[in-house]
Amino acid sequence: METSGNPEAAFMGRITASTTHEFRNILAIVKESAGLIEDLVEQCRQIGPEQAERLLRTANRIDAQVGRGAELLSHLNRFAHCLDRSQSGVDLDQEVDQVVFLSQRLARQGRHRLEMIPGSEELTIMVDSLHFQMALFAAVEGCLEQVPDKGSITVRTTRTGTGSTIHFTGEAADSSALPSPTGASGWIDMTALFEGLGASVDVGEDGYSFTITLPVADDA
């Protein structure tokens, strides 16, 4: 995570660039699939069961990619409006899910499995949405840096007393031991971001894990 100049702009630019790159991939698949349909239509007079099945599979592929593209744009649109949610009550699960979703391309590049497990109840927190997402993204980056290829990273939210927690855990595919999360190159910057939001960061005693604890909004 960049720490000099304008870190907010750098963060938004990186997320936007990654998301638009993913959207270009979706459009490329749709274009390829549409071309295949054109080829099959050209052969429509001789079409048989096998060609009809290919045509149906291609149509379904296009439909799936259009749905994927719509979901991607929905998340990107919500991300673009994070400045509107600054210093207001926001839903914890929604904010965490946003960052996990927008980090999926980075996770796939390292062949990681990145998933979120939402809490059992709605948790409202009073936080600056942009800086909160910056801190969460830095935490995800640290995990992707330290967990080996094909490893898994799980992000879980829960209520704890008068606050709420975000628990990060990482596991290697072969269950081998992992380094301490504090060894990530951006660990100090990440903890500073969370502390600036009134949150605390604690490293787990067993395995690769750390927990962020935040206060819940008074009216939650």
Secondary structure as UniProt FT lines:
FT   HELIX           7..42
FT   HELIX           44..46
FT   HELIX           49..80
FT   HELIX           82..85
FT   TURN            86..87
FT   STRAND          88..91
FT   HELIX           92..102
FT   HELIX           104..109
FT   TURN            110..111
FT   STRAND          113..117
FT   STRAND          124..127
FT   HELIX           129..146
FT   TURN            149..150
FT   STRAND          152..160
FT   TURN            161..162
FT   STRAND          163..171
FT   TURN            173..174
FT   HELIX           181..183
FT   TURN            185..186
FT   HELIX           187..196
FT   TURN            197..198
FT   STRAND          200..203
FT   STRAND          208..215
FT   TURN            218..219
//
